[in-house]
Amino acid sequence: MAYSYWLSSLGWGVFFIGLVVAIILFSIKRRFYPVMYLASIALYIFTVGFIIDAFDLGKNSILLLLALSSILFIGAGVWFSHKFQNMKTSILGSIPSKKR
């Protein structure tokens, strides 16, 4: 099965832009979670591009796909925030405060 010419350009472009931004974020923040957020966003962009090309979707189908994935991820975020709220408060309550 042959895919469009722009699919490999999209993949490599997203990869290199994500890599450069990830290096910059890690050097500034010194935290790993922004890098993981960036990696998930880059993977999402490439996956949507691949699905659009592989299934030859039209304009309305693309908008429907993006809307459904947005609703899915918003729902997952709300569900996880409610699920782990009690765990978060118990962990934050167990951390000792600094002595002044």
Buried (B, 14 or more C-beta within 10 A) or exposed (E): EEEBEEBEEBBEBBBEEBBEBBEEBBEEEEEEEBBEEBBEEBEEBBEBBBBBBEEEBEEEEBEEBEEEBEEEEEEEEEEEEEEEEEEEEEEEEEEEEEEE
